């Protein structure tokens, strides 16, 4: 898919090209579509509070709840939002997108120094096109920023050893680790230093030098976090300390003695991490699966001593990458709470090996490479044809799904997708042509014998497919499941103000409405703290029944409006009541 101009840029300035590809993959699309999950508006509301109330230490969000995560990402969101004067989906997602581009660029520089040929470029293309990282780079959450800081921190720690044998203390190391800690707590320091320390022990570096050097680095790096803890404690008191303990230590130690009014959540078995890691590398894990049927296997397995000796004698960058991947993965297997985004720091280090494997398959098992290219082009070609026929009104996706699916959510989502694909917007037409051209290029290169270029065309195919999803389908899905239209409607019909709309805030019992809170500028009041004489009450359908049983003797709840369905961020019908 590369034109002579792109090929020249690849040969002369590959870093510029990889940064350009990473930027195109996320920046044009992050402002498209409203919030459709609970997490995004929850994080964005923290920045709203910072801008509107001026509290940049421990801002109050959602019915007088304080923001328990360290504020580094929210500071960036607020700063990006200053020119517009308000927090938007674009400004709140921008830190994740820029962190992703920054990480990809640093990884390419690091890979290019230690890997030969196409390996560094392909490793970064894997990072750009794989599902998990791409999804995280497009959302208003703290995870992508944390991942970028940890990964770049690990790279710089390795270079500190490789270039200087730990002499001195580069200023950027405590900056990177300190910022990582200000994103999500001590794990931003503990995890990279744990990986680096174990690596140094394996290569038999001086033990006491490891202890005092890494100890000094940890002490300097944690100072900004301790300052924030102190300032936040002065505002939040013991309640703040309870949340800090629960989020940073209770979650990891699976403690039951937690003084908080919510579940830490995400409890999953260990195998969950394996599944999410495999799914996170899609589509490239599919190529790995196909390759299993094209390789020859040997039953001769070296002994443990031989394996260990080979492990320690391998290339140092590969040894470091294995240590980083294994330690981070095992680290996040310990707590009961597990999420796919926790494992994102291992992706660049696994990509080093995955890129070499894909090149090996392309060069020495071309049939596997060609089969995967045919599979990918055929699948995406079929999707392209469906898009064209839907655009021309030849087929109607919702009608087809009605005969195939019975679940209301599936039918609703297919209706949103069908509506998006039937609307001939300029950007949709351009991206659809680009996707069709990508399919054509793959089939064109199948006639040639350059298997490495064929692999590049497959990368281009999935890259273009992501653009179509991000530019057309996902925005329609986000807007169709967002609660913004409902909030806009009730604000126009009823005299809702900053002081007369109430919600419940007890996650052990009720459902929190983070999206409506954001769209009402973080103004929702805590019903149980105020116990108002009258006003409006906003709740999910499950909440109101509990409210009536608890407060039915004191209050009358009159239903005014409700969402037409439950296909939104809280997966319940959201209702507005008049209370008196």
N, C-alpha and C positions, 0 to 999 in steps of 0.2 A: 504493500500500500504506500510505500515511500516514494515520493517524487524525487527527481534529482536535487531539488533545493533542500528537501528534508534530509536526503542522504549526505549532502555536503555539510549540513548543520550537525548531523550525527557524527561525522568524521572529524569535524573541526571543533565544535563546541557541544559535545554530548551533554554536559551538565545543563546548558541552556535549554536544549531540546527536552530533557527529562523533566525539568521544572515547568516548561511550557505545557507538556502533556498532563502533568499533575494538576496544574492550574486550570486547564480547560476541563478536566474531569470533574471539578467541583465548583469553582468560583461562579460561573454563570448561572448555576442552578440553585444555590442555597437560599435565595430569596423567593423562590417559587413554591407556593403552597403554605398554608397556615400550619400551626401546630396541630398534631393529631395524636400525640401521646401525652401521658401525664408528666414525663420527665422534662421535656423541653420547656414548657411554660413554667414549670417549677423553678428551673435554673434561671430563666429569663426574668422572672419576677424579682429575683434577688437584685439584679441590675436595675430594675425599675425602682425598687426601694432606695437603692443607693443614689440614683439621680433625683428622685422626688423628695426624699427625706434628708439626704445628705449624710446618712450614716454609712460609712464605708468599712466599718469594723464588724458589726454584728447587726446587719439590717433585719428589720421585721418583715416577714412575708406571711401570706395566707392566714388571716384571722389572728394576727398577733403571735404567730409562730416565728422563732428566730432561725436564721439560716445557719445550719450547723456545720456545713462544709467550709473549709478555708476559702478565702474569697478571691484568689488570684485570677481564676477564669472569669469571675463576675466583674472584677475590676476592668479586665480587658473589654468585656462586653459593654460595660458602661462607658468606657472611653471611646469605643467605636461608635456608640450611640449618641455621643455629645453633639456632633455636627447636625444630626437630624432632630435632636431634642427629644427623642423617644427610642425605646427599644423595639426593634422589629425582628421578624424571623431572619432577615439577612444579617443584621448586626449581631444577633445572638449566636448565629451559626458560623460567623466569620472566624472567630478564634479557632474552632475545630478545623476549618478548611485551611487556614494559614499554618496551623501546627502540622497538619498532614503534609503540606507542600514543603515546609521546612524540614521535616523528618525525612522525606523522600530525597531531598537534595543532599542532606548530610549523609544519608546511607549511600547514595551514589558515589560521593567523594570517597567515603570509606571503602566501599566495595571496589572501586576502580583502582585503588592503591594496592589492593591485595588479591584481586581476581583478574585473570587474564581474559582477553578477547571480549566476547559478547556477554559474559556472565554477569557483570555488574549492571549492564543496561537491562537485561532480561529480568534480573532479580528485582529491579525497581518497577518494571512493567507488571510483575506479579503483584507487588504491593499496591499499585495504582488500580488494577482491575479486579483484585480479589474482593469477595463480598463483604467481609467483616470490616476491613479498614475503610472501604469506600462508603459503607453505610455510616460508620462513626464520624467520618470526615464531613458528613452532610447534616449533622445534628447539633442541637444546642445542648451539649452535655460536657462534663469535665473530662471524660475518659480519653478523648483524642489528644487533648493538651497534655494530660498526664503521661500518656504513652510516648508522645514525642519527646518530652523532657527526660523520661527514663531511658529511652533508646539512645538519644544523643548523649546523655550523660554516660551511658555504658561505653559508647564509642570513644568519647573523650578520655574516660578512665583507661581504656585499652591503649590509647595513643600516649597517655602519660607514662605507662609502663614501657611501651614499645620504643618511644623516642627518648625518654629521659630516665628510665629505670626508677621512677618515683622521686626524682630529685625536685626540690622546690615544691610549690603548691600552686598550680595555675589558677588564676582568679576565676576563670569561667566554670570550674568544677563546683565550688560552693554556690555559685549563682544558679547553675542548672539544677542541682539537687535541692537547693533552698526553694526555688520556684516550684519544683515538683512537690515538695512538702506543703507548700502553700496552696496547692491544687487539691490534695486529698489526704493530707496528714503525713505522719512519720514514714508510711510505706514508700513515699517518694525518695527517701534517703536509705531506708533499711534494705530495700530490694536490690538496687544497683550495687550497693557496697557489699551485700551478701554474695552476689554473683561474682563481683570482682575479687573479693577476698578468697573465695573458694578456688577461683582460677589461679590466683597467685600461689596458693598452697599446693595445687596440683603440679605447677611447674617448679616447685621447690624454691620459691623466692624466700628471702630472709623473713622468718616468722615475726620477730620483734619489730622489724621495719614495717611489716604489714599492719601490725597492731597499732603502732603509734601514728603512722601516716593516715590510715583510714579512720582511726579514732579522732585525730585532729580535724580531718575533713568533715566527719559527722558532726562534731561539736560546732564548727563554724557554720555548717549548712543549716543546722536546726535553729540557729538564733532568730531568723525572721519568723519562723513558726511559733517559737516561744513568746516572742513579743506580741504576736497576734493573739495567742492564747491568753496572755495576761490582760491585754486590752479588752478582749471579748469576755473574759471572766468578770471584769469590773462592771460590765453591762449585764451579763446573763447570770452571774452567780453560780450556785451549785447546780442549777438545772442545766447550764451550759456544760459543766464538767461531766455530768451524767451522760449527756449525749456524746461528748468527746470520747469518753470511755467506751460507750456502747459501739460507736462507729469504728473506732480504731483498734480496740482490744477485745471488746465483747464479741464483735463479729468474727474475729480471728480465732478466739479461744472458745467460741460457742458457749458463752456464759449464759446462765439462766437468770442470774441476779442482776437485772438491768433496771435502772430507775427511769424508764422511758415509756411513753404511751404509744408505741407503735412496734410492729414486728420488723426485725432486720430484713427478713424476706430472702428470696432467691435460694432457699434450701434445696440442694440437689445432690445426688450421689456422685461419686468420683468419676464414673464413666461419662457423666454429662460433659466434663471438660474435653474428653476425647472426641465426642460427637460434635461439639461446637467448634473445635479446632479444625476438624475435617470439613465441616460445613462452611467455616469461615474462609477457607482457601478455594471454595468453588469460584470459577469453573476448573481450576487446575488440578484439584483432587480427582476430577473425572478423568483427566488424562493419565493420572497415576493409576487409576483403576483399570483403564484400558491397557496400560503397559504391562500389567500383571499377566496378561494372556499372551504377551509377545516376547517374554524373556525366558531364558533357560536357567534352570535352578540347579544348585549343587547341594547335596545332603551333607557335605563335609563342613562341620562347624568347628572352628578353632576353640581351643580351651580358654578358660577364663583368664589365665595368666597371659596367654597370647593376645587375647582381645584387649586386656588392660594395657599391655605393653604397646600395642598398636595405637590404642587410644591416646596414650601419653606422648607418643612419638609423632603424632600427626601434625600437619601444618598448624601453627599457633592460632591463626585466625579461625580455622575450623574448630580447633579445640575450644577456643573462647566462645564461639557461636553455639556449640553443643552444650557447654556449661551454662550459658545464659538461657538457652531454651529449656533445659531440664530443670534448672533451679527455679525459674519463674513458674513453669508449669506445676511442679511439685508444691511450690509455695502456695499457689491458689487452689490446690487440692485439699489443703488442710482445713480451712474454714468450711462450715456447712453452707454458707452463702456463696453461690457461684453464679457468675454471669459471663457471657461470651466475651464481653469487652475487657474483662480483667486480663485475659490472655493475650491481648494485642501486642504487648512488648516482645513476645516471642516471634512475631511474624517476620520482621526483617532478618532475624538470625536463621530461621527456617528457610526463608527465601534464598539465602546463599546456597544451600544444598539443593533446593528445588530447581533453581535456575541451571545448576550444573547437570542435574538429572534430565531436565527437559532438552538441553542441548545434546546430551548423550543419546537420548531417545531419537532426536532428530537426525543425528549423524550416523548412528550405528543400528538403529531399529526404525528405518524410515517408514515401514509399513504401519507401525503404530502411530507415528506422527501424521501420516497421510489419512489414516482411518479417523483420527480425532478431528482433523481438518474437515473431512467430509461430514462427519457427524455434526460438528459445530455449524458449518455452513448450511447444511440441510435443515437443522433445527431453526436457526435464526432466519434462514430463507423462508421457511414456512411461516414464521411469525411476521416477516415482512409482507408476505402475500396476504395474510389475514388483515394486516393493517391497511393495505391497499384496497382490498375488497370492502372492508368496513368503511373506509373513507369514501368509496364510490357507492355506498349504500347497497352493495350486492348482498352482503350478509349483515346480520344484526347479532352481535355477540350475546346480548341479554336474552334474545329469543332462543339461541342455541343452548345457553346455560340453563334456561328454564326447563328444558327437557332432560338435562343431565344432572342437575343439582337439586337438592331439596332444602338445604340450609338457607335461612334467610340472609345471613351474613354473606354467603357466597354469591347469592343472587344480587344483593345490593352492591357488592364490590365489582362484580362483572358488569353491572349497569353503569357504574362510574367509569370503568375502563372503556366500555363500548362507546359511551358518550364522548370521552376524550379522543378516541381514535376516529370518531366520525366527524370531528370538528376540524376543518381545513385551515388551521392557523399557519402563519408563515414559518415559524420555527419548527412546527411539526413536519411540514412539507420538506424543509431543508434536511432535517435529521433523518427522515424516512428515505430520501434520496441517498444520503450518505451511507445509511445501512444497506440499502440495495447495492450500492457500489462496492461496499466492503465484501458482501457475499460474492459478487462477481469477481472481485480480485482474488479471493481464496480459490474459487474454482479455476480461475485462469492460471494461478501458480501451481495447481495440481497437475497441470500438463507439463510443467517444467521439473527439473531434477534438483533444484536448489532447495533442500529441505529446511535449511535454517531460515531462508527468506519466507518459506511457507509458514514456519512457526511465527514469524513476525506478523504475517497477514492474519493469523488467528488471533493474535493479541489485538490487532487493529479491529477485528470483527467484534470482540467482546467490549473493547473500549467504546466503539460506536453504539453498540447495543445499550451500554450504560447511559450514554448521552440521550438516547431516545427515551429510556425509562425516566431519567431525571428531568428531561425537558418537557415531557408530554404526559406520561402515564401517572407518575408519582404525584405531581402537583394536583391533578384531578382527584386522585385518591385522598390526598391530604385535605384538600378543600371540602371534599364530600363527607369526611368523617370529623371535621373540626367543629367545635362548638361555637366558633366565632359568629356565624350567621344567627344562631339562636340568641346570643348575648346582644348582638346589634339590634335585633328585632325588639327585644323586651326593653332595651334602653330607649328606643324611640317611642314605645307605646306607654311606658309607665315612668313616673317621676323617681327614678332610681338615682340616689346620690351616694357620696362617699361614706355616709354615716347611717344609711337606713336599709342596707342589704346584709343579711346575716346567713351564716353557715355554721355547721358543726365542725369541730376540729379535734377528733379523737380517732386516730386510724385503727385502733383496736376494735372500734365499734362501727364507725361510719366511713363513708367514701368521701375523700377530699376532691374538690373541684379546682384543680390547679389551672386548667385552661380558662374557665370563666373568671377566675381571680386575675389572671394576666390581662384579659380583655376588658376588665373593669378597673385596670390600673392599680391592682394590688390593694383594693379598698374594701374587700369583704371583711365583715366584723364577726367576732366569735360570739355566737348566740349565748352560750352558757356563761361567758364572762360578763356580758352586758345585761342579759335578761330584759330585753326592751319591752316597752308598753305596746308598741306597734311597729310596723315596718314591713319589709319583704323578706321572705325566706327562700333561699336557693338550695336545692338538694337533689341527690340521686333518688330514684324511686325506692330503693331499699332503706334509705335513711328516714324518709317521712313516716313510715309505719312505726319505727322505733321512737321517733319524735312524738307521735300522737299517743303512744302508750305511756310515755314518760311525762309529757307536758300537756296532755289532752285536757286535764282538769283546769289548767291555767290559761291556755291559749286556744284560740280558734284559728284553724288553718284553712284558708280558702284558695283553691287551685285557680291560678290565672292563666298560665301557659305551660306547655311542655313540648319537648322535642318530638318529632314525628316517629322516631324509632330509637333504638338503643345502640345504634352503630356509630359510636363515638369513642372518645378517649377513655371513658369510665365504663363503657359497655353496659350502660343502664340508661333508662329514660331520665332526662334531667328536667326538673319541674321548678316553676316559680310560684310561690304562695304569698298571699297577703295574710299577715298575722296581726291579731289584736286580742 
